Amino acid sequence: MNKTKFEKAVYYFVLVSMLISIIYVIYRIIAAPSISNDGDVRTKSTYTLMLLQCIVGVVAIHIPDILEKHLKRDIPSFMVTMYIIFLYCAIFLGEVRSFYYLIPNWDNFLHTFSGMMLGSLGFSVITILNKTDKIPLNMSPFFVALFAFCFAVTIGVFWEFYEYLFDGLLGLNMQKFMLEDGIALIGREALSDTMTDLFVDALGAFIMSVIGYISLKYKTPLINTLRFRKIEK
């Protein structure tokens, strides 16, 4: 679909970063030890997680194009750009460059941001469900905002399902129940990452829902930037 030059530049930069990372990580999986007592030495399971995340990233970066073709609607450029930047921060910087361990609260920041993005997407979903280009003004602003909030929180919950399942199946550490050196956390500490993720997901969704509610209530131009427009043939 039609993309701005900036969106194209961001898309290709992130895609190339992911593809290079996949090649590098495959090499490291072959060379890395299965077990290490040195916290500075990454094991095969760590690189397997990176590989899985990078592959997911390469697939996920094309989801907006797939949705546009399937729904025959144009997704706002700024939403797509923010989504691609989020993938870069979460996968390349977070996993490959270890920002989750190096930068305090990096995971919390990303989950709050993703909650806001999913909240804004919730407002857009309303237009699709009602087969219109605009968010219906006859709907209660509170109902639309509540739907957007619930939509965002539900997606956040499903993401935690994904992390839990693949941690168990592949022996990964997406839920950060282990330290980087492989020491397993216990009790509330082991649950801390998952529960904090859910809390900040809800916080981001709540912030976006309030902003959307105010925009709908007082008919500000902001809400129009969240709509998916039908593609002109």
Order of alpha helices (4+ residues) and beta strands (2+ residues): alpha-alpha-alpha-beta-alpha-alpha-alpha-alpha-alpha-beta
